[in-house]
Amino acid sequence: MLLKVTDLTCGYGPVLAVRDVSFEVEEGAFACVLGANGAGKSTTLKAVSGLVRPAQGTVVLGGRDITRLPTSRRAGLGVSHCPEGRRIFASLTVRENLRLGGHRLGRASLAAAVDRALTVFPALTRLLDRRGGLLSGGEQQMLAIARAIMTRPRLLLLDEPSLGLAPMAAGQVFATLVEINREGTTILLVEQNATMALQLAQWGIVLVNGAIDLQGPAAELLASDRVRRAYLGA
């Protein structure tokens, strides 16, 4: 088991966004977190990466309790977080953004990591010297994910990667996520496109008002009348 979250409760000041959330993600799996706006999806990812400190509960990575470790230490252990809104550095070039993603690497390893990222996202090759702010939405999302995989993370956290993208661009991003997962990276995805998320993932978690309402094999959730009525528009 790569990730084990137990009785996670956290929020912002006195407001609790997540309450008693428990789930597990197996090594090499592709899991997704679904729910309406404000359900606690992004907060759950932030608690795993260390951007939000839990009020209670534990986060265990590969058998090690990382609940109290800072984000930088978690990154060193293989946790990479690609946040909602992409958050690339608009004034820096694509090449510079990628290099920042691999700042922990030595020179030779950094060059190899850039080459690998461009293999995963070949469309970025011709854009290496273009500033991030001049890229299209789809290109910016590719860059954000490419930056997040520069260090070959064990666990890749993705928050709404299709947000604001045209269907074709979103499809390209999702197809690449499948390939990244096939190469061995465990993925925990928060996604507004519930149908696509459940089609890609093996395991699904549904949050309602900060608590787990349902979880199970993604195929079963996709076929569930309850899930279809609530999240799939059926």
C-alpha positions as CSV (number, residue, x, y, z in Angstrom):
1,M,0.0,0.0,0.0
2,L,1.5,3.3,-1.0
3,L,-0.8,5.8,0.6
4,K,-3.0,5.3,3.7
5,V,-5.1,8.2,5.0
6,T,-6.8,7.5,8.3
7,D,-9.5,9.7,10.1
8,L,-8.2,12.8,8.4
9,T,-9.8,16.0,9.7
10,C,-8.6,19.4,8.5
11,G,-9.6,22.8,7.4
12,Y,-8.9,26.5,7.5
13,G,-9.0,28.1,10.9
14,P,-12.3,27.1,12.7
15,V,-13.8,25.9,9.4
16,L,-13.4,22.1,8.9
17,A,-13.4,21.2,5.2
18,V,-12.6,17.5,5.7
19,R,-14.0,15.3,8.5
20,D,-12.8,11.7,9.4
21,V,-11.8,10.8,5.9
22,S,-10.1,7.4,5.5
23,F,-8.9,5.7,2.3
24,E,-6.0,3.8,0.8
25,V,-4.3,3.9,-2.6
26,E,-2.3,0.9,-3.8
27,E,1.2,1.3,-5.3
28,G,0.8,1.9,-9.0
29,A,-2.9,2.5,-8.8
30,F,-5.0,5.3,-10.4
31,A,-7.5,6.7,-8.0
32,C,-9.9,9.6,-8.2
33,V,-11.7,11.8,-5.8
34,L,-15.2,13.1,-6.8
35,G,-17.7,15.5,-5.2
36,A,-19.4,18.8,-5.6
37,N,-17.7,22.2,-5.2
38,G,-16.8,22.6,-1.6
39,A,-16.9,18.9,-0.8
40,G,-13.3,18.9,0.5
41,K,-11.5,17.4,-2.6
42,S,-8.7,19.9,-2.9
43,T,-8.2,20.1,0.8
44,T,-7.7,16.4,0.9
45,L,-5.0,16.6,-1.7
46,K,-3.4,19.5,0.2
47,A,-3.4,17.4,3.4
48,V,-1.5,14.6,1.6
49,S,1.1,17.0,0.1
50,G,1.5,19.0,3.3
51,L,0.0,22.3,2.2
52,V,-2.7,21.9,4.9
53,R,-1.9,20.6,8.4
54,P,-4.5,18.1,9.7
55,A,-6.3,18.8,13.0
56,Q,-6.4,15.0,13.5
57,G,-5.7,11.8,11.6
58,T,-2.7,10.4,9.8
59,V,-1.1,10.3,6.4
60,V,1.2,7.4,5.7
61,L,3.3,7.0,2.6
62,G,4.9,3.6,1.9
63,G,4.6,2.7,5.6
64,R,6.1,5.9,6.9
65,D,4.0,8.4,8.8
66,I,4.4,11.8,7.0
67,T,1.6,13.6,8.8
68,R,3.9,16.1,10.4
69,L,6.5,16.4,7.7
70,P,6.7,19.7,5.8
71,T,5.9,19.8,2.1
72,S,9.5,19.9,1.1
73,R,10.2,16.6,2.9
74,R,7.2,15.0,1.4
75,A,8.4,16.1,-2.1
76,G,11.8,14.5,-1.3
77,L,9.9,11.2,-0.5
78,G,8.2,11.2,-3.9
79,V,5.0,13.2,-3.4
80,S,4.3,15.7,-6.2
81,H,1.3,18.0,-6.3
82,C,0.0,19.6,-9.5
83,P,-2.5,22.2,-8.1
84,E,-5.7,23.5,-9.5
85,G,-5.2,26.5,-11.9
86,R,-1.9,25.1,-13.1
87,R,0.2,27.7,-11.2
88,I,3.0,27.8,-13.7
89,F,5.5,30.8,-13.7
90,A,4.1,33.0,-16.4
91,S,7.2,35.1,-16.8
92,L,9.5,32.2,-17.2
93,T,10.0,30.0,-20.3
94,V,8.8,26.5,-20.6
95,R,12.4,25.3,-20.1
96,E,12.8,27.4,-17.0
97,N,9.6,26.1,-15.5
98,L,10.7,22.5,-16.1
99,R,14.1,23.2,-14.6
100,L,12.4,24.5,-11.5
101,G,10.4,21.3,-11.2
102,G,13.7,19.4,-11.1
103,H,15.7,21.8,-8.9
104,R,16.7,19.0,-6.6
105,L,18.4,17.1,-9.4
106,G,22.1,17.3,-10.4
107,R,23.0,18.8,-13.8
108,A,23.1,15.5,-15.7
109,S,19.9,14.2,-14.0
110,L,18.1,17.5,-14.7
111,A,18.9,17.3,-18.4
112,A,17.7,13.7,-18.6
113,A,14.5,14.7,-16.7
114,V,13.8,17.5,-19.1
115,D,14.2,15.1,-22.0
116,R,11.9,12.6,-20.4
117,A,9.2,15.3,-19.7
118,L,9.4,16.3,-23.4
119,T,9.0,12.7,-24.4
120,V,5.8,12.5,-22.3
121,F,4.6,15.9,-23.7
122,P,6.3,16.3,-27.1
123,A,4.1,19.3,-28.0
124,L,6.2,21.3,-25.5
125,T,9.5,20.7,-27.4
126,R,8.8,23.5,-29.9
127,L,7.8,25.8,-27.0
128,L,10.8,25.5,-24.8
129,D,11.8,29.2,-25.2
130,R,8.3,30.6,-25.0
131,R,7.1,32.2,-21.8
132,G,4.6,30.2,-19.8
133,G,2.1,33.1,-19.9
134,L,1.9,33.0,-23.7
135,L,0.9,29.3,-23.8
136,S,-2.7,28.2,-24.4
137,G,-4.6,26.7,-21.6
138,G,-3.9,23.1,-22.8
139,E,-0.2,23.8,-23.2
140,Q,-0.1,25.4,-19.7
141,Q,-1.7,22.3,-18.2
142,M,0.8,20.0,-20.1
143,L,3.6,22.2,-18.7
144,A,2.2,22.0,-15.1
145,I,2.1,18.2,-15.3
146,A,5.5,17.9,-17.0
147,R,7.0,20.1,-14.2
148,A,5.3,17.8,-11.6
149,I,6.8,14.6,-13.0
150,M,10.4,16.0,-13.4
151,T,11.6,14.0,-10.3
152,R,9.7,10.8,-11.2
153,P,7.4,11.0,-8.2
154,R,6.0,7.9,-6.5
155,L,2.7,9.7,-6.0
156,L,1.3,12.3,-8.3
157,L,-1.6,14.5,-6.9
158,L,-3.6,16.2,-9.6
159,D,-6.2,18.8,-8.9
160,E,-8.8,19.5,-11.7
161,P,-6.4,19.1,-14.7
162,S,-9.2,19.5,-17.2
163,L,-10.6,22.7,-15.7
164,G,-11.1,25.4,-18.4
165,L,-9.8,23.2,-21.2
166,A,-11.4,22.4,-24.6
167,P,-12.6,18.8,-24.9
168,M,-9.7,17.9,-27.3
169,A,-7.1,19.4,-25.0
170,A,-8.6,17.7,-22.0
171,G,-8.6,14.4,-23.8
172,Q,-4.9,14.8,-24.6
173,V,-4.1,15.5,-21.0
174,F,-6.1,12.5,-19.7
175,A,-4.5,10.2,-22.3
176,T,-1.1,11.3,-21.1
177,L,-2.0,10.6,-17.4
178,V,-2.9,7.1,-18.3
179,E,0.6,6.7,-19.9
180,I,2.3,8.2,-16.8
181,N,0.4,5.7,-14.6
182,R,1.3,2.8,-16.8
183,E,5.0,3.7,-16.3
184,G,4.6,3.2,-12.6
185,T,3.5,6.5,-11.1
186,T,0.6,6.2,-8.6
187,I,-2.0,8.9,-9.3
188,L,-4.6,10.5,-7.1
189,L,-6.8,12.7,-9.2
190,V,-9.4,15.3,-8.3
191,E,-11.5,16.0,-11.3
192,Q,-14.7,17.8,-12.2
193,N,-15.3,15.4,-15.2
194,A,-16.6,12.5,-13.1
195,T,-17.3,10.3,-16.1
196,M,-13.8,10.6,-17.5
197,A,-12.2,10.2,-14.1
198,L,-14.1,7.0,-13.3
199,Q,-13.3,5.6,-16.8
200,L,-9.6,6.2,-16.2
201,A,-9.3,5.2,-12.5
202,Q,-9.4,1.9,-10.8
203,W,-10.7,3.2,-7.5
204,G,-13.0,6.1,-6.7
205,I,-13.8,8.1,-3.6
206,V,-16.9,10.3,-3.4
207,L,-16.9,13.2,-0.8
208,V,-20.0,15.0,0.4
209,N,-19.7,17.9,2.8
210,G,-16.1,16.9,3.7
211,A,-16.9,13.3,4.5
212,I,-16.7,10.1,2.4
213,D,-20.1,9.2,1.1
214,L,-19.0,6.3,-1.2
215,Q,-15.8,4.6,-2.2
216,G,-15.0,1.5,-4.2
217,P,-13.9,0.2,-7.6
218,A,-14.3,2.9,-10.2
219,A,-16.3,0.6,-12.6
220,E,-18.9,0.0,-9.8
221,L,-19.2,3.7,-9.1
222,L,-19.6,4.4,-12.8
223,A,-22.5,1.9,-12.9
224,S,-24.1,3.1,-9.7
225,D,-27.5,4.8,-10.2
226,R,-26.8,6.9,-7.2
227,V,-23.5,8.2,-8.5
228,R,-24.9,8.7,-12.0
229,R,-27.8,10.8,-10.7
230,A,-25.6,12.9,-8.5
231,Y,-22.5,13.4,-10.6
232,L,-22.9,12.1,-14.1
233,G,-26.0,13.9,-15.2
234,A,-28.0,10.7,-15.7
